[in-house]
Amino acid sequence: MIRAIVFDFDGLILETESPIYQSWQEIYQAYGHDLSLETWGDVIGRAEIHWDPLTDLEQLVGKQLDRPRLEEARYQREMDMIMSQPVMPGVTNYLAEARQLGLPLAIASSSPHAWVHGHLVRLGLRHYFSCLRTSDDVQHAKPDPELYISAVDCLGVKPGEALALEDSPHGISAAKSAGLYCVAVPNDLTRRLGVDHADLTLNSLLDLSLQELIARVINHHL
């Protein structure tokens, strides 16, 4: 029986991943190089400290770059794109339906707390979530299962009683390793990375109601 739902944040609730990738891609291209999706794909769903694009770019161009100037310009470009993004399709429907069904909700995100909390408040969604678990709360972010273990513990349910909604391969691995059911809802970027290790994959949360999705997941495991 599913007693709780745990949401990823970046790329699932708000499309932040494509803008971040594009902003870095534009920096690379300005120096005559390309940031491949294969390289960037290993970053998605993980903590920011995993890999430093500017160090990689400096190695490619063979010289030190004006890091403060580049990062400030890149971040502004990233935020301009993100701030124009709506909530991902079907998310608000799921949040409202979870409340109707009496299912508590948590966030499990490899991003910092200030990032997740700030965007949820801005989008008017923070009140739906009983628990926020971010990279600030754990020693190891995704693909390690610690974030999901912490999230379900906060919600007071066992891992096998919770359903995770994820968009990235690393996030799916984290949820499955923690013992949760996991449904992949990839975006345009993560769809190209491979999410077939999830229990079920949707094109969008508009594909099924939350109740229908829970029934589909449970039937899949019968």
VONUDREN-410220 format. One record per residue: x negated, y negated, z of N, C-alpha, C, O in turn; residue in one letter. Coordinates in steps of 0.001 Angstrom, whole numbers, padded with zeros to 6 digits, always signed. Atoms other than C-alpha are relative to their C-alpha. Layout:
N
XYZXYZXYZXYZA;...
//
This chain:
222
-000852+001200+000000+000000+000000+000000-000884-001245+000000-001845-001334+000765M;+000743+001252+000064-001298-003445-000917+000605-000982+001008+001794-001297+000957I;-000464+000900-001055-001073-005797+002056-000606-001396-000093-000231-002277+000681R;+000644+001309+000119-003252-008723+000915-000626-000133-001388-000917+000863-002052A;+000610+000294+001295-004689-010386-002189-001210-000903+000230-001140-001873+000986I;+001213+000812-000098-008220-011768-002523-000340-000523-001396-000517+000249-002339V;+000292+000665+001265-008938-014263-005294-001476-000397-000079-002049-000899+000888F;+001221+000710+000345-012231-015142-006868+000411-001455-000260+001602-001758-000334D;-000356+001392+000301-012441-018883-007566-000433-000428-001395+000406-000659-002265F;+000511+000512+001277-014704-019930-010456+000350+000934-001151+000010+002117-001128D;-000356-000784+001172-013320-018751-013781+001309+000743+000129+001844+001242-000861G;-001281-000682-000211-010203-017246-012213+001098-001002+000352+002162-001006-000266L;-000958+001033-000378-008409-020129-010488-000230-001266-000817+000715-001910-001273I;+000365+001188+000767-010273-022926-012248-001120+000361-000962-002093+001003-000565L;+001023-000318+000991-012295-022646-015446-001189-000945+000160-001267-001992-000483E;+001235+000752-000215-015624-023951-014213-001174+000617-000752-002172-000057-001004T;+001159-000724+000528-017845-021352-015848-000396-000454-001404-001580-000648-001679E;+000323+000464+001356-017601-022439-019482-000594-001407+000009-001577-001643-000694S;+000625+001313-000069-018259-026121-018627-001427+000024+000545-002292-000699+000049P;+001355-000077-000558-021292-025195-016508-000960+000560-001047-002051+000025-001247I;+000833-000594+001040-022678-022968-019255-000238-000986-001142-001365-001130-001616Y;+000137+000944+001111-022007-025567-021944-000929-001154+000363-001726-001596-000465Q;+000855+001121-000408-023690-028329-019939-001474+000395-000006-002333-000404-000380S;+001384-000480+000059-026841-026220-019588-000419+000276-001440-001552-000013-001825W;+000303-000271+001405-026666-025122-023217-000379-001285-000741-001295-001285-001563Q;+000296+001275+000648-026643-028760-024315-001388-000516+000385-002081-001106-000443E;+001343+000391-000436-029783-029447-022232-001047+000816-000750-002025+000264-001253I;+000940-000870+000720-031570-026466-023775-000112-000431-001464-001212-000543-002004Y;+000012+000356+001422-030557-027490-027289-000692-001336-000251-001286-001542-001309Q;+000672+001294+000141-031844-031020-026717-001516+000167-000069-002223-000697-000588A;+001437-000291+000042-035287-029435-026296-000333+001090-001019-001423+001662-000995Y;+000252-000936+001081-034930-027132-029280+000071+001456+000369-000525+002294-000308G;-000115-001393-000433-034026-023959-027417+001472+000365+000194+002351-000497+000180H;-001354-000503-000176-030958-021810-026867+000096+000763+001313-000785+001557+001642D;-000284-000757-001217-029520-020529-023597+001018+001066-000362+002208+000782-000500L;-000872-001070+000494-028103-017169-024606+001018+000407+001057+000775+000279+002257S;-001014-000506-000919-024939-015770-023091-000525+001221+000746-000149+001457+001894L;+000585-001167-000671-026907-012615-022313-000781-000436+001237-000681+000187+002294E;+000747+000519-001145-029216-014646-020069+000933-000603+001033+000816-000313+002224T;-000903+000681-000922-026459-016765-018559+000976+000961+000654+001413+000731+001782W;-000969-000951-000534-024169-013776-018068-000418+000597+001324+000432+000946+002142G;+000463-000564-001266-026365-012491-015251+000132-000993+001142+000038-000612+002309D;-000168+001040-001020-025845-015806-013417+001450-000072+000474+001711-000363+001641V;-001422+000169-000306-022039-015783-013538+000424+000923+001140+000172+002128+001116I;-000483-000768-001144-020489-014686-010269-001005+000146+001119-000693+000720+002162G;+001029-000103-001019-023739-014953-008334-000264-001367+000616+000213-002386+000117R;+000346+001266-000647-025114-017599-005980-000938-000802-000891-001666-000235-001706A;+000782+000884+000849-026814-020599-007565-001500+000255+000111-002235+000031-000850E;+001438-000160-000215-030216-019718-006074-000581+001195-000747-001796+001397-000746I;+000486-001216+000670-030422-016515-008128-001004-000308-001109-001959+000445-001303H;+000830+000307+001175-032052-018217-011134+000047-001490-000271+001107-002104-000157W;+000085+001441+000227-033224-021744-011990-000176-000304-001483-001254-000067-002029D;+000110+000290+001427-032481-022855-015565-001107-000998-000334-001768-000855-001362P;+001022+000997+000308-034824-025852-015363-001405+000595+000032-002255+000218-000774L;+001296-000698-000016-037769-023644-014400-000169+000801-001277-001245+000813-001874T;+000045-000777+001244-036923-021400-017337-000250-000915-001199-001054-000587-002072D;+000166+000923+001127-036663-024369-019709-001410-000600-000015-001997-000775-001083L;+001361+000528-000074-039973-025810-018482-001011+001014-000538-001985+000642-001192E;+000884-001045+000529-041631-022495-019275+000113+000090-001514-000880+000341-002198Q;-000211-000065+001446-040112-022541-022758-000648-001172-000720-001226-000991-001792L;+000547+001187+000675-041222-026098-023583-001460-000245+000363-002145-001038-000282V;+001406+000095-000362-044559-025749-021817-000402-001285+000691-001558-001700+000609G;+000349+001213-000745-044361-028885-019695+001050-000257+001079+002149+000297+001046K;-000941+000384-001038-042736-030378-016626+001016-000988-000568+000695-001816-001420Q;-001070+000879+000464-039435-032138-017171+000416-000962+001109+000103-000754+002281L;-000532+000956-000976-037791-035092-015471+001250+000621+000620+002376+000337+000214D;-001092-000779-000579-035680-032840-013282+001142-000859+000566+002302-000593+000254R;-001121+000795-000547-033706-035505-011356+000879-000617-001091+002105-000605-000984P;-000775+000638+001073-032676-037294-014560+000841+001019-000746+002019+000782-001014R;-000716-001023+000750-031731-034099-016398+001138+000596+000822+002241+000792+000312L;-001029-000614-000829-029832-032607-013489+001159-000957+000249+002316-000538+000266E;-001070+000977-000211-027903-035816-012838+000882-000113-001241+002109-000131-001137E;-000765+000106+001244-026881-036109-016493+000790+001278-000267+001944+001225-000692A;-000674-001268+000245-026047-032416-016754+001185+000166+000936+002265+000576+000511R;-001070-000159-000977-023993-032408-013564+001183-000917-000327+002339-000522-000173Y;-001078+000904+000370-022023-035435-014705+000782+000541-001189+002008+000439-001235Q;-000650-000609+001163-021304-033710-018012+000865+001184+000439+002002+001332-000009R;-000744-001146-000536-020241-030547-016160+001282-000457+000682+002358+000077+000412E;-001163+000439-000761-017909-032432-013831+001044-000676-000883+002243-000531-000646M;-000958+000614+000927-016352-034456-016654+000867+001071-000653+002076+000896-000809D;-000752-001089+000637-015357-031195-018319+000889+000718+001001+002044+001019+000700M;-000766-000740-001005-014229-029460-015121+001214-000788+000465+002295-000224+000635I;-001102+000810-000524-012086-032348-013929+001169-000095-000974+002276-000465-000582M;-001085+000030+000990-010071-032144-017152+000694+001360-000129+001662+001502-000876S;-000559-001346+000112-009321-028444-016660+001230+000165+000896+001209-000254+002053Q;-001147-000326-000848-005871-027344-015440-000269+001292+000772-001226+002007+000478P;+000044-001307-000659-005357-024458-013047+000221+001077-001052+001024+000894-001966V;-000100-001055+000999-005740-021204-014977+001438+000536-000078+002149+000536+000927M;-001384-000448+000199-002485-019765-016436+000409+001099+000983-000322+002067+001199P;-000579-001016-000868-000327-017822-014005-000440-000058+001448+000150+000618+002290G;+000518+000028-001374-002300-018690-010867+001054-000503+000975+001299+000126+002004V;-000985+000548-000943+000359-020863-009264+001198+000937+000157+001799+000999+001230T;-001079-000992-000109+002984-018209-010053-000364+001082+001001+000460+001477+001826N;+000456-001054-000910+000926-015592-008215-000051-000496+001444+000322+000228+002368Y;+000072+000538-001353+000348-017845-005230+001393-000114+000614+001597+000235+001777L;-001373+000142-000497+004054-018583-004896+000629+001374+000253+001328+001571+001248A;-000588-001332-000165+005017-014936-005383-000607+000718+001192+000100+001414+001920E;+000644-000622-001164+002459-013754-002817+000636-000512+001290+000854+000256+002227A;-000646+000573-001188+004031-016116-000295+001389+000610+000180+001778+000942+001300R;-001335-000593-000084+007505-014763-001122-000052+001444+000488+000831+001902+001213Q;+000153-001412-000381+006240-011192-000669-000641+000178+001368-000751+001298+001867L;+000627-000078-001319+004550-012039+002624-001419+000537-000026-001889+001105+000959G;+001365-000500+000141+001079-011181+001329-001000-001122+000289-001006-002126-000423L;+000998+001034-000275-001761-013194+002917-001074-000033-001079-001358+000973-001729P;+000957+000209+001076-004381-014619+000587-001336-000488+000541-001405-001204+001540L;+001343+000476-000317-008121-015171+000752-000723-000332-001292-000329+000107-002373A;+000943+000265+001077-010849-016549-001490-001310+000687+000334-001764+000631+001476I;+001353-000553-000145-014128-014658-001997-000813-000550-001174-000651-000112-002313A;+000721+000698+001060-016537-016867-003938-001482-000111+000315-001869-000341+001460S;+001440+000182-000151-020284-016995-004500-000411-001464-000011-001585-001777+000188S;+000294+001431-000032-020042-020787-004707-000006-000509+001441+000496+000170+002337S;+000007+000573-001351-020614-023050-001685+001407-000379+000469+002312-000589-000339P;-001296+000316-000592-017750-023827+000688+000522-001355-000483+001696-001480-000831H;-000443+001347+000380-017653-027539-000197+000566-000029-001412+001527-000749-001684A;-000465-000067+001387-017215-026720-003896+001394+000610-000077+002294+000044-000697W;-001279-000712+000067-014371-024248-003409+001090-000779+000733+002167-001019+000187V;-000988+000728-000801-012578-026142-000647+000397-001309-000679+001578-001649-000743H;-000278+001286+000632-012897-029468-002465+000914+000116-001198+001848-000673-001343G;-000845-000171+001179-011392-028203-005707+001393+000497+000385+002385+000066-000202H;-001315-000484-000423-008600-026322-003921+000846-001138+000558+002041-001219+000276L;-000722+001154-000537-007639-029485-002044+000436-000920-001147+001582-001368-001190V;-000305+000876+001138-007814-031555-005246+001155+000544-000834+001985-000220-001326R;-001031-000628+000819-005578-029063-007056+001290+000272+000770+002272+000737+000190L;-001189-000223-000813-003097-028854-004172+000264+001457+000324+001414+001849+000521G;-000160-001442-000204-003736-025134-003586-000571+000505+001322-000388+001674+001661L;+000719-000474-001190-005706-025005-000328+000916+000672+001016+000511+001630+001674R;-000891-000501-001047-002675-024321+001869+000459+001435-000234+000984+002069+000681H;-000418-001380+000274-001985-020995+000175-000940+001028+000642-000538+002173+000850Y;+001025-000966-000389-005172-019381+001518-000271-000021+001502-000613-001055+002075F;+000279-000134-001429-005560-018097+005073-001494-000009+000274-001929-000478+001325S;+001439-000150-000199-009280-017443+004613-000764-000427-001244-000374-000107-002367C;+000956+000291+001061-012088-018884+002519-001325+000631+000385-001864+000361+001458L;+001324-000578-000218-015260-016831+002238-000860-000365-001195-000551-000015-002334R;+000872+000512+001052-018087-018425+000271-001444+000392+000288-001728+001091+001261T;+001413-000321-000179-021853-018171-000124-000546-000537+001316-001556-000038+001812S;+000437+000546-001288-022182-020267+003056+000308+000933+001164-000238+000765+002254D;-000467-000859-001088-020537-017494+005088-000698+001351+000068-000488+002104+001019D;+000605-001337+000065-022664-014487+004100-001491-000100-000293-001981-001139-000736V;+001420-000060+000349-026275-013454+003706-000199+000324-001471-001154-000132-002100Q;+000140-000461+001381-025690-011868+000314+001296-000257-000763+002361+000222-000373H;-001165+000267+000851-023328-013150-002388+000184+001147-000999-000564+002125-000975A;-000268-001023+001009-021891-011108-005260-001231+000198-000888-001934-000772-001172K;-000841-001202-000005-022556-008503-006581-000004+000807+001297+000609+001873+001356P;-000075-000667-001297-023161-007514-002950+001451-000038+000502+002149-001024+000265D;-001400-000045-000460-019849-006474-001312+000297-000853+001229+001449-000914+001660P;-000192+000669-001286-020372-008661+001785+001124-001032-000012+001873-001133+000959E;-001054+001009+000056-018062-011470+000636+001386+000624+000109+002253+000109+000815L;-001315-000650-000039-015162-009107+000095+000259+000692+001330+001383+000685+001832Y;-000157-000615-001323-015774-007210+003309+000380-001061+001021+001257-000840+001856I;-000311+001101-000909-015741-010521+005173+001409-000542-000226+002105-000881+000731S;-001330+000537+000314-012580-011682+003369+001116+000888+000545+002065+000389+001151A;-001076-000886-000485-010494-008612+004191-000021+000090+001518+001027+000235+002147V;+000083+000016-001458-011781-008623+007757+000706-001233+000553+001419-001154+001554D;-000675+001230-000410-010602-012217+008065+001518+000129-000117+002255-000387+000724C;-001440-000179+000212-007183-011227+006702+000609+001076+000898+001831+001173+001016L;-000488-001036-000901-006937-008310+009130+000527+001233-000698+001410+001910-000170G;-000409-001187+000735-006526-005579+006512-001228+000837-000340-002359+000353-000296V;+001080-000868+000442-008593-002618+005392-000283-000262-001484+000610-000698-002211K;+000312+000230+001412-010405-002852+002044+000961+000703-000954+001337+000137-001981P;-000899-000752+000863-008147-000179+000552+001428-000504+000002+002273+000011-000730G;-001328+000611-000039-005116-002302+001417+000020-001356-000708+001019-002074-000663E;+000106+001321+000630-006310-005319-000573-000270+000130-001495-000915+001071-001957A;+000203+000074+001441-006275-006230-004238-000822-001241-000320-000457-002351+000069L;+000843+001118+000425-009041-008404-005684+000332-000380-001432+000582+000481-002276A;-000162+000529+001350-008548-010604-008727-001310-000670-000382-001747-001614+000277L;+001341+000434+000384-011822-011221-010554-000091-000254-001496+000722+000248-002272E;+000202+000242+001423-013118-012504-013874-001360+000457-000500-001552+000574-001710D;+001374-000262+000431-016816-011519-013903-000465+001400+000376+000040+001979+001338S;+000540-001320-000331-018775-008246-013941-000562+000084+001412-000316+001066+002112P;+000574-000027-001348-020670-009158-010745+001085-000030+001068+000975+000644+002092H;-001098+000064-000953-017447-010032-008964+000749+001313+000102+001108+001743+001198G;-000677-001292+000010-015785-006790-010003-000831+001030+000760-000293+001802+001554I;+000888-000939-000698-018792-004809-008782+000054-000221+001506+000075+000738+002278S;-000059+000314-001422-018657-006609-005435+001293+000509+000630+001274+001119+001699A;-001290-000415-000538-014954-005939-004938+000118+001519+000075+000578+002060+001080A;-000081-001451+000029-015167-002287-005944-000929+000627+001039-000563+001601+001696K;+000943-000530-000987-018236-001688-003773+000527-000176+001423+000220+000620+002311S;-000583+000242-001316-016331-003156-000826+001197+000903+000279+001652+000997+001419A;-001109-000917-000180-013514-000672-001402+001364-000563-000343+002383+000047-000018G;-001272+000590+000404-010838-002988-002804+000407+000521-001370-000435+000948-002160L;-000460-000111+001374-008673-002398-005819-000412-001294-000698-000482-002345-000061Y;+000429+001215+000686-009784-004838-008493+000602-000078-001393+000503+000856-002189C;-000550+000290+001321-008007-006339-011479-000833-001108-000626-001060-002151-000013V;+000785+000993+000729-010074-008205-014054+000928-000898-000810+001829-000431-001506A;-000713+000983+000818-008680-011384-015570-001077-000881-000635-001274-002020-000212V;+001132+000744+000563-011580-012493-017774+000443-001245-000753+001531-001297-001327P;-000234+001197+000795-011783-015944-019302-000736+000138-001328-001293+001197-001616N;+000611-000081+001327-013140-016765-022757-001482+000346+000069-002013+000991-000835D;+001431-000264-000152-016719-016577-021474-000254+001408+000521-001027+002159-000074L;+000306-001292-000635-016635-013513-019213+000588+001180-000763+000157+002319-000580T;-000564-001079+000821-014505-011523-021648-001074+000632-000881-000955+001796-001264R;+001063-000485+000881-017678-011157-023731-001085+000759+000771-002041+001247+000169R;+001045-000616-000822-019669-009678-020813+000316+001442+000390-000583+002177+000800L;-000352-001375-000347-017758-006448-020194+000556+000115+001400-000177-000054+002375G;-000652-000084-001309-015260-005964-017369+000758+001317+000157+001708+001406+000935V;-000772-001240+000030-014157-002391-017984-000188+000869+001236+000404+001945+001317D;+000107-000760-001241-015268-001200-014533+001052-000425+001021+001054+000076+002145H;-001140+000348-000851-012184-002886-013034+001063+001089-000110+001046+001897-001039A;-001086-000987+000036-009109-000798-012222+000977-000296-001137+001597+000610-001694D;-000947+000425+001031-007062-002791-014718-000479-001349-000520-001074-002124+000229L;+000391+001279+000581-007681-005704-017082+001217-000680-000615+001986-000058-001348T;-001060+000815+000581-005239-008482-017971-000618-001083-000862-001732-001534-000593L;+000437+001160+000769-005587-011141-020627+000236-001285+000779-000503-002259+000641N;-000393+001173-000770-003912-013583-018257+000893+000452+001142+001512+001513+001058S;-000928-000313-001087-002015-013600-014970+001444-000179-000437+002361+000180+000302L;-001359+000101+000539+001004-014431-017137+000479+001330-000569+001663+001488-000866L;-000369-001281+000606+000928-010852-018466+000999+000773+000845+001926+001384+000313D;-000848-000740-000935+002588-009366-015361+000275-000866+001216-000540-001715+001577L;-000221+000629-001298+004232-010648-012215-000916+000679+001019-001443+001760+000754S;+000846-000606-001032+002281-009982-009015+000570+001337+000455-000176+002298+000645L;-000633-001256-000431+004778-007325-007956-000204+001094-001052-000481+002242-000707Q;+000221-000966+001082+004486-005614-011351-001453+000440-000033-001746+001612-000272E;+001419-000336+000008+000706-005772-011153-000344+000966+001131-001072+001936+000921L;+000262-000885-001137+000614-004181-007708+000508+001405-000300-000182+002388-000030I;-000562-001308+000348+002887-001370-008913-000867+000705-001035-001082+001914-000951A;+000842-000573+001050+000679-000849-011975-001315+000538+000586-001772+001616+000206R;+001261-000417-000617-002483-000634-009869+000206+001247+000853-000590+002184+000787V;-000261-001162-000851-000956+001791-007368+000273+001231-000850-000236+002310-000545I;-000301-001128+000883+000407+004016-010157-001268+000499-000688-001411+001694-000950N;+001271-000377+000640-003041+003981-011773-000812+000940+000879-001593+001750+000378H;+000792-000797-000935-004457+005607-008643+000757+001208+000548+000210+001965+001351H;-000745-001172-000457-001711+008177-008057-000470+001271-000688+000055+002351-000415L;
//
